[in-house]
Amino acid sequence: MPNPLPLPTPSASQSEMLSRYATLLRQWNSKINLVAPATVSQLQQRHIDDSAQLVPHIPQAPQRVLDVGSGAGLPGLILAILAPQHSYTLVERDQRKAAFLQTVAHQLGLTHVKVLNDDIKNVKNQYDTITCRAWAELSAILSLTSPLLAPGGQWLLLKGKAFDVELKACETLFHLTTERWPSIVPGEGWVVQVRPI
């Protein structure tokens, strides 16, 4: 089993943006429950670092990244701060959460981020990398987003300990290659890269 890849080291301006993001999340979380209240005190490790561990798995060359079920901007906004050479489309069906995403993107000057307040079934275009965290089981992710994956593209997913069960359920439905790394967040989670064959 490969070791987790090291987290990116944020620049001074990126560290400031992450701090401002955390402040905004705490302000909004009391109103619309973006993350579980019990995890707010562990925001850095449980949410920001968890999302940041996807960065090393995205190619350096500019990518079109689609983040599905963005919610609190995890991982989409964190990736946009730490890997700004890519363009990001964040899809969130909940209007209040989409408003949070738009507010953060505007206040942090993330002009390479586009927020879609819509259902994933209505999204068009194709993307080089599709990300999501705690959004759906693997079979649903693949079924709903396969048409949106560009040739040669990948899914980068943050999955929990049930991933093996989810993967087995997909064996007869999809032809895939998968690679995984243990999550840096304590528990039994994984960073998973999935590619169609």
Secondary structure, 3 states (H helix, E strand, C coil): CCCCCCCCCCCHHHHHHHHHHHHHHHHHHHHHCCCCHHHHHHHHHHHHHHHHCCHHHCCCCCCEEEEECCCCCCCHHHHHHHCCCCEEEEECCCHHHHHHHHHHHHHCCCCCEEEECCCHHHCCCCEEEEEEECCCCHHHHHHHHHHHEEEEEEEEEEECCCHHHHHHHHCCCCCEEEEEEECCCCCCCEEEEEEEC
